[in-house]
């Protein structure tokens, strides 16, 4: 126990977490040269392509200091704000955290929000100044920022360059010396918390856990406390780059469990594992996730609905931040209404469904839950634009409002207030936390923040501003349903509920965007944005035209005219019977309207 250290790496995006993890694995000799490559822990194709970490990755290292053997359990975490739930779960399985700060960029928003997450769990913080080899590095200024933020001494800030491999030994030493060993009693009743899980098509569900008290042995009868299910521990072990089975795992350690679980619903992240014979108390799990964006996900082929459901369940194992429930649409059939943490998260989920489960899906326009009071006094909830009642039966429509807290640098206050006002926000409070950091409080409609608010906020504040919000209730609002018609046919997957003041601009931009994305057909395609029966914007995708008069060399004009008229009639007939092919990008385009 006293020779175990559990720690994670937290930082803002692109400050060098995964590179540092590579160097630590290299230095401790966990991986051979053959196994070593850049971002070795990022094992998903998507992670490699985008160069970002999406999933937290746990790995065990052995390190020798002053003749003592130490076991170090490292968890590499994502930096992007859309995956902050991953970070919070990793933090719960550790006693210490390496806080990485880029020497060229200094402290950024996620640095602060991840630091507060770690401090809430009483983690020991080891500040590391990374990228000191860069020409633009400002080690002294950034060290001052770290000292001000954490309140540590200048000497305790470690300087390193993960790329060059400088300062790695100092970091490992600091982990051993500063991070406390895990507390816990190996003889007490078993209490282990699930912090992650993954679906393996050959072996069922693999559960990753951290043992707080007690010991788990191979072939033990175990129980998942919240799910109230009993299993046998067929295989337990520790996580290196591959899985290494062990006969037992005692308190303080991190490991995996395979028990032949086939049903994804039975495993919930944050659940407690205990023994059937000697049960322990349930541990406090994780806070429920707060989805920011709701959108419908539908299979392209309606017969694949059950397959999609199974894929969603398996994906939810590995991505605990995904929330979903079934829904139906007139145009798209059966699908799911999903809650995501942000637009990147939504993109990643879509990509993963395609790659890992071979499911091609259509994503609808993201929206929020509205409340409508009908003329007959009935109150209904509107989850999707298709549920919007007829305006003649509608008395009042209410939309959800949030209280948003934005923490930012003082330099960006003007731009952020401008953005929030544009999104129908009302400023409520402004507090200076330090001379340079400000907390702004706004009341805003939730519908305005689900699209691109978060991305814009990050852009105008250079990634510094952090957003937290909570719902404060519903307020009356002038909302209308905006429909899109292609050749007179409504496409309900492109419908949206928007504020009347913004509807014209929205309709115009949407038509322009669709004109770019819908491929040309053999017939003319009319794109119209409508509110009720009123057309507010129109664009036309012109028809592809075969040159029917090419074979006429010279000759009479009436002959050419006859051929052109014949072509025109054919196009008209085609338009009536032809169906317009809408590419997936068109559904996504709605999300990118600036």
C-alpha positions as CSV (number, residue, x, y, z in Angstrom):
1,X,0.0,0.0,0.0
2,X,2.6,2.6,1.0
3,X,4.5,2.0,-2.2
4,X,1.5,2.8,-4.5
5,X,0.9,6.2,-6.0
6,X,-2.3,7.1,-8.0
7,X,-2.1,10.2,-10.1
8,X,-3.5,11.9,-13.2
9,X,-2.3,14.5,-15.6
10,X,-4.6,17.6,-16.0
11,X,-4.1,20.6,-18.2
12,X,-5.7,22.9,-20.8
13,X,-5.9,21.4,-24.3
14,X,-2.6,21.1,-26.2
15,X,-0.3,21.8,-23.2
16,X,1.4,18.4,-23.6
17,X,-0.3,15.9,-21.4
18,X,-0.1,12.9,-23.7
19,X,3.5,13.7,-24.7
20,X,4.5,13.9,-21.0
21,X,2.7,10.5,-20.4
22,X,4.8,9.1,-23.3
23,X,8.1,10.3,-21.6
24,X,7.1,8.9,-18.2
25,X,6.3,5.5,-19.8
26,X,9.6,5.6,-21.6
27,X,11.7,6.6,-18.5
28,X,10.2,3.9,-16.3
29,X,10.8,1.2,-19.0
30,X,7.1,0.3,-19.1
31,X,7.2,0.0,-22.9
32,X,9.9,-1.3,-25.2
33,X,11.2,0.8,-28.0
34,X,9.2,-1.3,-30.4
35,X,5.9,-0.5,-28.6
36,X,6.8,3.2,-28.3
37,X,5.3,5.8,-30.7
38,X,3.9,9.3,-30.2
39,X,0.7,9.6,-28.0
40,X,0.9,5.9,-27.2
41,X,-2.0,6.0,-24.8
42,X,-4.4,7.6,-27.4
43,X,-5.5,4.3,-28.9
44,X,-8.5,5.5,-30.8
45,X,-8.1,6.3,-34.5
46,X,-10.1,9.5,-34.0
47,X,-7.7,10.6,-31.3
48,X,-4.7,10.2,-33.5
49,X,-6.3,11.9,-36.5
50,X,-7.5,14.9,-34.5
51,X,-4.4,15.0,-32.2
52,X,-6.6,15.3,-29.2
53,X,-7.3,12.9,-26.3
54,X,-11.0,11.9,-26.1
55,X,-10.9,9.2,-23.5
56,X,-9.0,9.0,-20.2
57,X,-6.4,6.2,-20.3
58,X,-5.1,4.3,-17.2
59,X,-1.7,2.6,-17.2
60,X,0.6,1.2,-14.5
61,X,4.3,1.9,-14.2
62,X,7.0,0.5,-11.9
63,X,9.6,2.9,-10.6
64,X,12.6,2.4,-8.4
65,X,13.8,5.2,-6.0
66,X,16.4,4.9,-3.2
67,X,16.3,1.1,-3.5
68,X,12.4,1.0,-3.0
69,X,10.1,-0.3,-5.7
70,X,7.0,1.9,-6.3
71,X,3.9,1.2,-8.3
72,X,2.6,4.3,-10.1
73,X,-0.9,4.3,-11.6
74,X,-1.1,7.0,-14.2
75,X,-4.3,8.3,-15.8
76,X,-3.9,10.6,-18.9
77,X,-7.0,12.9,-19.3
78,X,-8.5,14.9,-22.2
79,X,-8.0,18.7,-22.2
80,X,-11.0,19.7,-24.3
81,X,-13.9,21.2,-22.3
82,X,-16.4,18.8,-24.0
83,X,-14.8,15.9,-22.2
84,X,-14.5,17.4,-18.8
85,X,-16.7,14.6,-17.4
86,X,-13.9,12.2,-18.3
87,X,-11.5,14.3,-16.2
88,X,-13.8,14.5,-13.2
89,X,-14.0,10.6,-13.2
90,X,-10.3,10.2,-13.5
91,X,-9.7,12.6,-10.6
92,X,-12.0,10.5,-8.3
93,X,-9.6,7.5,-8.8
94,X,-6.5,9.4,-7.7
95,X,-4.7,11.0,-4.8
96,X,-2.5,13.4,-6.7
97,X,-2.5,15.4,-10.0
98,X,0.2,16.8,-12.3
99,X,-1.0,20.2,-13.3
100,X,0.8,20.9,-16.6
101,X,1.1,24.5,-17.8
102,X,2.5,25.5,-21.2
103,X,5.5,27.9,-20.6
104,X,4.6,29.8,-23.8
105,X,0.8,30.2,-23.2
106,X,0.5,30.4,-19.4
107,X,-2.6,29.5,-17.4
108,X,-5.8,29.0,-19.5
109,X,-9.4,28.3,-18.7
110,X,-9.3,24.6,-18.5
111,X,-6.2,24.7,-16.3
112,X,-8.3,26.6,-13.8
113,X,-11.5,24.5,-14.0
114,X,-9.5,21.2,-13.9
115,X,-7.5,22.5,-10.9
116,X,-10.7,23.3,-9.0
117,X,-12.0,19.9,-9.8
118,X,-8.9,18.4,-8.4
119,X,-9.0,20.6,-5.3
120,X,-12.6,19.6,-4.6
121,X,-11.4,16.0,-4.3
122,X,-8.5,17.0,-2.0
123,X,-5.8,16.0,-4.5
124,X,-2.2,16.9,-4.0
125,X,-1.2,19.2,-6.9
126,X,2.2,19.1,-8.4
127,X,2.7,22.0,-10.8
128,X,4.8,21.3,-13.9
129,X,6.0,24.0,-16.3
130,X,6.1,22.3,-19.7
131,X,7.6,23.3,-23.1
132,X,10.5,25.3,-21.5
133,X,12.5,24.5,-24.7
134,X,10.2,26.8,-26.9
135,X,11.7,30.0,-28.1
136,X,8.5,31.8,-27.0
137,X,8.6,30.3,-23.5
138,X,8.2,32.7,-20.5
139,X,9.2,30.5,-17.6
140,X,9.5,33.3,-15.0
141,X,6.2,35.0,-15.8
142,X,4.3,31.7,-16.0
143,X,5.9,30.5,-12.7
144,X,4.5,33.7,-11.1
145,X,1.1,32.9,-12.5
146,X,1.2,29.3,-11.1
147,X,2.4,30.6,-7.7
148,X,-0.5,33.1,-7.6
149,X,-3.0,30.5,-8.6
150,X,-2.1,27.6,-6.3
151,X,-0.3,29.5,-3.6
152,X,2.7,27.2,-3.7
153,X,6.4,28.1,-3.4
154,X,8.4,28.9,-6.6
155,X,10.7,26.0,-5.8
156,X,7.9,23.5,-5.9
157,X,7.1,24.3,-9.6
158,X,8.9,21.7,-11.7
159,X,10.3,22.7,-15.1
160,X,10.2,20.2,-17.9
161,X,10.1,19.7,-21.7
162,X,8.1,16.6,-22.5
163,X,9.3,16.7,-26.1
164,X,13.0,16.9,-25.3
165,X,12.6,14.5,-22.3
166,X,13.9,17.1,-19.8
167,X,12.9,17.1,-16.1
168,X,11.2,13.7,-16.3
169,X,13.1,12.2,-13.4
170,X,12.2,15.2,-11.2
171,X,8.6,14.7,-12.0
172,X,8.7,11.0,-11.0
173,X,10.6,11.8,-7.8
174,X,8.0,14.5,-6.9
175,X,5.1,12.0,-7.5
176,X,6.7,9.5,-5.1
177,X,7.6,12.1,-2.5
178,X,4.6,14.5,-2.6
179,X,1.6,12.3,-3.6
180,X,0.3,10.5,-0.5
181,X,-0.1,6.8,-0.7
182,X,-3.7,5.6,-0.9
183,X,-5.6,5.1,2.3
184,X,-7.7,2.0,2.9
185,X,-7.8,-1.2,4.7
186,X,-7.1,-4.4,2.7
187,X,-8.9,-6.5,5.4
188,X,-12.1,-4.4,5.4
189,X,-15.2,-5.4,3.3
190,X,-14.6,-4.7,-0.4
191,X,-15.4,-1.3,-1.8
192,X,-14.3,-0.6,-5.4
193,X,-15.6,2.2,-7.6
194,X,-16.1,1.8,-11.4
195,X,-14.6,4.8,-13.1
196,X,-14.8,3.5,-16.7
197,X,-15.8,0.6,-18.8
198,X,-15.4,-0.6,-22.4
199,X,-17.2,-3.2,-24.6
200,X,-15.1,-6.1,-25.9
201,X,-17.0,-8.1,-28.6
202,X,-15.1,-11.3,-27.5
203,X,-15.2,-11.1,-23.7
204,X,-18.2,-8.9,-22.9
205,X,-17.9,-5.8,-20.8
206,X,-14.5,-4.9,-19.2
207,X,-14.9,-2.8,-16.1
208,X,-12.1,-0.5,-14.8
209,X,-12.2,0.1,-11.1
210,X,-10.3,1.6,-8.2
211,X,-10.2,-0.4,-4.9
212,X,-10.7,1.9,-1.9
213,X,-11.1,-0.8,0.8
214,X,-10.7,-4.6,0.9
215,X,-9.3,-7.1,-1.6
216,X,-10.7,-8.7,-4.7
217,X,-9.6,-12.1,-5.9
218,X,-10.1,-14.1,-9.0
219,X,-13.3,-16.2,-9.0
220,X,-14.8,-14.1,-6.1
221,X,-18.6,-13.7,-6.1
222,X,-19.1,-10.0,-6.6
223,X,-22.0,-7.7,-6.5
224,X,-22.7,-4.3,-8.3
225,X,-24.4,-2.4,-5.5
226,X,-26.6,0.1,-7.4
227,X,-27.4,-2.3,-10.3
228,X,-28.1,-5.0,-7.7
229,X,-26.5,-7.7,-9.9
230,X,-24.2,-10.6,-8.9
231,X,-21.3,-11.9,-11.1
232,X,-18.2,-14.0,-10.8
233,X,-14.8,-12.3,-11.1
234,X,-13.5,-14.5,-14.0
235,X,-10.4,-12.4,-14.6
236,X,-8.9,-9.5,-12.7
237,X,-5.7,-7.7,-13.3
238,X,-3.7,-4.5,-13.8
239,X,-3.6,-2.2,-16.8
240,X,-0.3,-1.8,-18.6
241,X,-0.3,-1.2,-22.3
242,X,-2.0,-4.6,-22.4
243,X,-4.0,-6.3,-19.7
244,X,-1.9,-8.3,-17.1
245,X,-4.0,-10.8,-15.1
246,X,-3.3,-10.9,-11.3
247,X,-4.7,-13.4,-8.7
248,X,-5.7,-10.5,-6.4
249,X,-5.9,-6.7,-6.3
250,X,-5.9,-5.0,-2.9
251,X,-6.9,-1.6,-1.7
252,X,-5.3,1.5,-3.2
253,X,-4.8,-0.1,-6.6
254,X,-6.4,0.4,-10.0
255,X,-7.4,-2.6,-12.1
256,X,-9.8,-4.2,-14.6
257,X,-12.5,-6.9,-14.2
258,X,-13.9,-9.3,-16.7
259,X,-17.0,-11.2,-15.6
260,X,-18.8,-12.1,-18.8
261,X,-21.4,-9.3,-18.5
262,X,-23.2,-9.0,-21.8
263,X,-25.9,-6.4,-21.1
264,X,-24.6,-2.9,-21.2
265,X,-27.3,-1.4,-19.0
266,X,-26.1,-3.4,-16.0
267,X,-22.8,-1.5,-15.8
268,X,-23.0,2.1,-14.6
269,X,-20.0,4.3,-14.1
270,X,-19.8,5.4,-10.5
271,X,-21.2,2.1,-9.2
272,X,-19.6,0.3,-6.3
273,X,-18.3,-3.3,-6.5
274,X,-18.4,-5.4,-3.3
275,X,-18.3,-9.1,-2.3
276,X,-21.5,-11.1,-1.9
277,X,-20.3,-12.9,1.2
278,X,-18.9,-9.8,3.0
279,X,-20.7,-6.7,1.5
280,X,-19.4,-3.2,2.0
281,X,-21.3,0.1,1.9
282,X,-21.8,1.9,-1.4
283,X,-19.4,4.8,-2.2
284,X,-20.6,8.2,-3.4
285,X,-20.5,8.0,-7.2
286,X,-20.2,10.9,-9.7
287,X,-22.5,13.8,-10.2
288,X,-25.0,13.4,-12.9
289,X,-23.8,14.9,-16.2
290,X,-25.4,18.1,-17.5
291,X,-26.0,17.9,-21.2
292,X,-25.6,21.1,-23.1
293,X,-26.9,20.1,-26.6
294,X,-29.9,17.9,-27.5
295,X,-30.2,16.4,-30.9
296,X,-32.0,13.4,-32.6
297,X,-29.9,10.6,-33.9
298,X,-31.6,8.3,-36.5
299,X,-30.5,5.3,-38.5
300,X,-30.3,5.9,-42.3
301,X,-32.2,2.6,-42.7
302,X,-35.2,2.3,-40.4
303,X,-34.6,-1.5,-40.0
304,X,-31.4,-0.8,-38.1
305,X,-33.1,0.8,-35.2
306,X,-32.5,-2.1,-32.8
307,X,-28.9,-2.3,-33.9
308,X,-28.5,1.4,-33.3
309,X,-29.9,1.0,-29.8
310,X,-27.4,-1.8,-29.0
311,X,-24.6,0.4,-30.4
312,X,-25.7,3.4,-28.2
313,X,-25.7,1.2,-25.1
314,X,-22.2,-0.1,-25.9
315,X,-21.0,3.4,-26.6
316,X,-22.5,4.8,-23.4
317,X,-20.3,2.3,-21.5
318,X,-17.3,4.0,-22.8
319,X,-18.7,7.5,-22.8
320,X,-20.7,8.1,-19.6
321,X,-21.5,11.7,-20.6
322,X,-23.9,10.5,-23.3
323,X,-27.6,10.7,-22.3
324,X,-30.4,9.3,-24.6
325,X,-34.0,8.3,-24.9
326,X,-36.1,6.9,-27.9
327,X,-38.1,9.3,-30.1
328,X,-39.8,9.2,-33.5
329,X,-39.9,11.6,-36.5
330,X,-42.2,11.7,-39.5
331,X,-39.4,11.9,-42.0
332,X,-36.8,9.8,-40.3
333,X,-38.8,7.1,-38.4
334,X,-37.5,5.8,-35.1
335,X,-34.4,7.1,-33.5
336,X,-33.1,8.7,-30.2
337,X,-33.1,12.1,-28.6
338,X,-29.5,12.4,-27.3
339,X,-27.9,14.9,-24.8
340,X,-24.3,15.9,-25.4
341,X,-21.8,18.1,-23.6
342,X,-21.1,20.2,-26.7
343,X,-20.8,20.2,-30.4
344,X,-17.5,18.5,-30.5
345,X,-18.8,15.8,-28.3
346,X,-21.8,15.3,-30.7
347,X,-19.4,15.1,-33.7
348,X,-17.2,12.5,-31.9
349,X,-20.3,10.4,-30.9
350,X,-21.4,10.4,-34.5
351,X,-17.9,9.5,-35.8
352,X,-17.6,6.7,-33.2
353,X,-20.9,5.2,-34.1
354,X,-19.8,5.0,-37.7
355,X,-16.3,3.7,-37.1
356,X,-16.7,1.4,-34.1
357,X,-20.2,0.0,-34.8
358,X,-20.5,0.6,-38.5
359,X,-23.7,2.6,-38.0
360,X,-24.5,5.4,-40.5
361,X,-26.7,7.9,-38.8
362,X,-28.5,11.2,-39.5
363,X,-28.3,13.9,-36.8
364,X,-31.1,16.4,-36.6
365,X,-30.9,20.1,-35.6
366,X,-30.0,20.4,-31.9
367,X,-32.7,21.9,-29.7
368,X,-34.0,22.3,-26.1
369,X,-37.3,21.4,-24.3
370,X,-40.0,24.1,-24.7
371,X,-43.3,24.3,-22.8
372,X,-46.6,25.3,-24.6
373,X,-49.9,26.4,-23.1
374,X,-52.7,25.6,-25.5
375,X,-55.9,27.6,-26.0
376,X,-57.9,24.8,-24.2
377,X,-55.7,25.3,-21.1
378,X,-53.6,22.1,-21.6
379,X,-49.8,22.4,-21.0
380,X,-47.6,20.3,-23.3
381,X,-43.8,19.8,-23.6
382,X,-42.1,20.3,-27.0
383,X,-38.9,18.2,-27.3
384,X,-38.5,18.5,-31.1
385,X,-39.8,21.0,-33.7
386,X,-42.2,18.3,-35.1
387,X,-44.1,18.4,-31.8
388,X,-44.9,22.1,-32.1
389,X,-48.7,22.6,-32.1
390,X,-50.6,24.6,-34.7
391,X,-50.3,28.4,-34.0
392,X,-54.1,28.7,-33.9
393,X,-54.2,26.3,-30.9
394,X,-51.3,28.0,-29.2
395,X,-51.8,30.5,-26.4
396,X,-48.3,30.9,-24.9
397,X,-44.9,29.3,-25.5
398,X,-42.3,29.3,-22.8
399,X,-38.6,28.5,-23.2
400,X,-36.0,27.4,-20.6
401,X,-33.7,30.1,-19.1
402,X,-30.4,29.6,-17.5
403,X,-28.2,31.5,-15.1
404,X,-24.7,31.4,-16.8
405,X,-21.5,32.1,-14.9
406,X,-18.6,33.0,-17.1
407,X,-15.1,33.4,-15.7
408,X,-12.7,35.2,-18.0
409,X,-9.7,37.5,-18.2
410,X,-10.5,41.2,-17.9
411,X,-9.3,41.9,-21.5
412,X,-12.2,40.0,-23.0
413,X,-15.2,41.5,-21.0
414,X,-16.4,43.7,-23.8
415,X,-16.4,41.0,-26.5
416,X,-18.2,38.5,-24.1
417,X,-20.9,40.9,-23.1
418,X,-21.5,41.7,-26.8
419,X,-21.8,38.0,-27.5
420,X,-24.2,37.4,-24.7
421,X,-26.4,40.4,-25.6
422,X,-26.5,39.1,-29.2
423,X,-27.8,35.8,-27.7
424,X,-30.7,37.6,-25.9
425,X,-28.8,37.5,-22.6
426,X,-29.3,40.0,-19.7
427,X,-26.2,40.8,-17.5
428,X,-27.0,40.4,-13.8
429,X,-23.7,40.7,-12.1
430,X,-20.0,41.4,-12.6
431,X,-17.4,40.5,-9.9
432,X,-13.6,40.9,-10.0
433,X,-12.1,37.8,-8.5
434,X,-8.5,39.2,-8.9
435,X,-7.3,42.3,-10.7
436,X,-7.2,40.2,-13.9
437,X,-10.0,37.7,-13.6
438,X,-13.7,38.5,-13.7
439,X,-16.9,36.5,-13.0
440,X,-19.9,37.6,-15.2
441,X,-23.4,36.4,-14.5
442,X,-26.1,36.4,-17.2
443,X,-29.6,35.2,-17.6
444,X,-30.0,33.7,-21.1
445,X,-32.3,31.4,-23.0
446,X,-30.9,27.9,-23.1
447,X,-31.9,27.6,-26.8
448,X,-29.3,30.3,-27.6
449,X,-26.3,28.5,-26.1
450,X,-26.9,25.0,-27.6
451,X,-25.6,25.9,-31.0
452,X,-22.3,27.6,-31.2
453,X,-22.3,29.8,-28.1
454,X,-19.6,27.8,-26.4
455,X,-17.3,27.7,-29.4
456,X,-17.7,31.4,-30.0
457,X,-17.1,32.1,-26.3
458,X,-13.9,30.1,-26.5
459,X,-12.8,31.8,-29.7
460,X,-13.3,35.4,-28.5
461,X,-11.6,34.7,-25.2
462,X,-8.7,32.7,-26.8
463,X,-9.9,29.6,-24.9
464,X,-9.7,31.3,-21.6
465,X,-13.4,31.8,-20.6
466,X,-15.0,29.0,-18.8
467,X,-18.8,28.5,-18.6
468,X,-21.0,27.0,-15.9
469,X,-24.8,27.2,-15.9
470,X,-27.9,26.0,-14.1
471,X,-31.5,26.1,-15.2
472,X,-33.7,28.8,-13.4
473,X,-37.1,28.0,-15.0
474,X,-39.2,28.9,-18.0
475,X,-40.1,32.3,-19.3
476,X,-42.7,33.4,-21.9
477,X,-41.1,34.0,-25.3
478,X,-42.1,34.6,-29.0
479,X,-40.9,31.4,-30.6
480,X,-41.9,30.2,-34.1
481,X,-41.3,27.1,-36.0
482,X,-39.1,27.5,-39.1
483,X,-39.6,24.8,-41.7
484,X,-37.5,24.0,-44.7
485,X,-39.2,22.8,-47.9
486,X,-37.4,21.2,-50.9
487,X,-39.6,21.4,-54.0
488,X,-42.6,21.9,-51.7
489,X,-41.9,19.0,-49.4
490,X,-41.2,19.6,-45.8
491,X,-38.0,18.1,-44.4
492,X,-38.7,17.8,-40.7
493,X,-35.1,17.0,-39.8
494,X,-34.1,20.5,-40.8
495,X,-36.9,22.3,-38.9
496,X,-36.0,24.4,-35.9
497,X,-37.8,26.4,-33.3
498,X,-36.3,30.0,-33.3
499,X,-37.1,33.4,-31.9
500,X,-39.3,35.5,-34.2
501,X,-36.8,38.3,-34.2
502,X,-34.1,36.0,-35.6
503,X,-36.2,33.8,-37.8
504,X,-35.7,35.8,-41.1
505,X,-32.0,35.9,-40.8
506,X,-31.9,32.3,-39.8
507,X,-34.1,31.3,-42.7
508,X,-32.0,33.2,-45.2
509,X,-28.7,31.8,-44.0
510,X,-30.1,28.3,-43.9
511,X,-31.3,28.5,-47.5
512,X,-27.9,29.9,-48.7
513,X,-26.1,27.1,-46.8
514,X,-28.3,24.4,-48.2
515,X,-27.8,25.7,-51.7
516,X,-24.1,25.2,-51.3
517,X,-24.5,21.7,-50.0
518,X,-27.3,20.0,-51.9
519,X,-25.8,18.5,-55.1
520,X,-27.3,19.5,-58.4
521,X,-29.9,17.1,-59.8
522,X,-31.3,16.6,-63.2
523,X,-34.1,18.9,-62.2
524,X,-34.3,22.3,-60.5
525,X,-34.5,22.2,-56.7
526,X,-36.3,25.0,-54.9
527,X,-35.2,25.5,-51.3
528,X,-37.7,27.5,-49.2
529,X,-37.7,28.6,-45.6
530,X,-41.3,29.0,-44.3
531,X,-43.1,30.1,-41.1
532,X,-46.5,28.5,-41.2
533,X,-47.7,29.3,-44.8
534,X,-45.5,32.3,-45.3
535,X,-42.3,31.8,-47.3
536,X,-39.5,34.0,-45.8
537,X,-36.5,33.0,-47.9
538,X,-35.8,31.1,-51.2
539,X,-32.8,29.8,-53.1
540,X,-32.8,27.6,-56.2
541,X,-30.3,24.9,-57.1
542,X,-30.3,25.0,-60.9
543,X,-30.6,21.7,-62.9
544,X,-27.8,19.9,-64.5
545,X,-28.4,20.2,-68.2
546,X,-27.4,17.9,-71.0
547,X,-26.6,19.8,-74.2
548,X,-29.4,18.4,-76.3
549,X,-28.7,20.7,-79.3
550,X,-25.1,19.5,-79.6
551,X,-25.9,17.2,-82.5
552,X,-27.7,20.0,-84.5
553,X,-25.0,21.5,-86.7
554,X,-26.4,24.6,-88.3
555,X,-30.0,23.9,-89.3
556,X,-33.3,25.5,-88.4
557,X,-33.8,27.3,-85.1
558,X,-37.2,25.8,-84.7
559,X,-35.6,22.3,-84.5
560,X,-33.3,23.5,-81.7
561,X,-36.2,25.1,-79.9
562,X,-38.3,21.9,-80.2
563,X,-35.5,19.9,-78.5
564,X,-35.1,22.5,-75.7
565,X,-38.9,22.6,-75.1
566,X,-38.9,18.8,-74.9
567,X,-36.1,18.9,-72.4
568,X,-37.9,21.5,-70.3
569,X,-41.0,19.3,-70.1
570,X,-39.0,16.3,-69.1
571,X,-37.3,18.4,-66.3
572,X,-40.7,19.5,-65.1
573,X,-42.0,15.9,-65.0
574,X,-38.8,14.8,-63.3
575,X,-39.2,17.5,-60.6
576,X,-42.6,16.2,-59.8
577,X,-41.6,12.6,-59.4
578,X,-37.8,12.9,-58.5
579,X,-36.7,12.9,-54.9
580,X,-34.0,15.3,-53.7
581,X,-31.0,13.6,-52.2
582,X,-29.9,15.4,-49.0
583,X,-26.3,14.8,-48.0
584,X,-25.4,14.3,-44.3
585,X,-23.4,17.6,-44.3
586,X,-26.6,19.5,-45.0
587,X,-28.1,18.3,-41.6
588,X,-24.8,19.3,-40.0
589,X,-24.7,22.7,-41.8
590,X,-27.6,24.0,-39.7
591,X,-25.3,23.7,-36.7
592,X,-22.6,25.9,-38.3
593,X,-24.7,28.9,-39.1
594,X,-22.8,32.0,-38.0
